[in-house]
């Protein structure tokens, strides 16, 4: 019955009311979807803003200009490594600021310049021994506390007990500022040095080299093995319960937490095969096992996307099954297989847990040059820096995350480009 009388509702009115409810439900569903996308983008934007806001300042480093006298009494030209370059730095500071009389003031004065200044002077003498006996104005890196002061992370207006720089140190810094002997320069050390206990000397080159060596070995092993396994399972394997069991296990391994692969690598490669800990060879083997299921699944999906007509046509003109697979099916499926491999490599690049289990969390200063050299990886380096109490390591942690995200974006963009460039639609 309708609301105006005792007449029964017409079927057309009922249909219209139901359609109106359906359209409203569809509009609400679209609104929910748009809201979810907007929230996801908002959180992603906040994440990037936070990381970039904390890390962009690490790409600059505060330097101080001082006039160094390369005292021949402190330098052994035959063996510069045995020379007293730290003494030259201290001598320069005390001559420039003779008001530092007390032992505490001298110690505070020396701490304004990074310990890397002595190594910089040593490198200069090794390259040019003619500097001995001369006086040169040189820009040297400042200590991390001075760097944080000029980047706004230490306030000059708070009491001395509440900041890491004393009043005497601030007076010295103000004197250098008046002489225009303080400047922020591009932090090349961040990209050309290994890890260090001193934030102003810490860099990511060692971690990047370790990651590249590890990924190179992972790619060299996982792509041929994963591709061959996918081709066999998809094109040659008989359909029986054993093959079904293998397929189920491959799908399950793709969802196993990565730390389990780290435990496997610790038990097998290190404890059983006695391979050296904290090396790219062990890291590459562990990441190979971890990425194999992903590559096999992606490669099989790419092989399945090749139309059956390609196979039937090849067999129809007299090609053997091996020729049909390797001359016709595999070339058409290869772009998708490469895309899956790149995505697997991107996942391996960001992994930390399995590398921690095999000892790649060690403090490594030297740059690795081979697969058996001690090394760390970029995600592990970020983990180590994030645990450091110094404020300067906070910005370097965010800067390293920016570099890692850049590599991940490049690798995923490459996968998309390869897919769009070589993919064939049937």
Secondary structure by P-SEA (a helix, b strand, c coil): ccccccccccaaaaaaaaaaaaaaaaaaaaaaaaaaaaaaaaaaaaaaaaaaaacccccbbbbbbbbbbbcccccccccccccaaaaaaaaaaaaaccccccaaaaaaaaaccccaaaaaaaaaaaacccccccccbbbbbccaaaaaaaacccccccccccccccaaaaaaaaaaaaacccccccccccccccccccccccccaaaaaaaaaaaaaaaaccaaaaaaaaaaacccccccaaaaaaaaaaaaaaaccaaaaaaaaaaccccccccccccaaaaaaaaaaaaaaaaaaaaaaaaaaccaaaaaaaaaacccaaaaaaacccccaaaaaaaaaaaaaaaaaaccaaaaaacccccccccccccccccccaaaaaaaaaacccaaaaaaaaaaaaaaaaaaaaaaaaaaaaaaaccccc
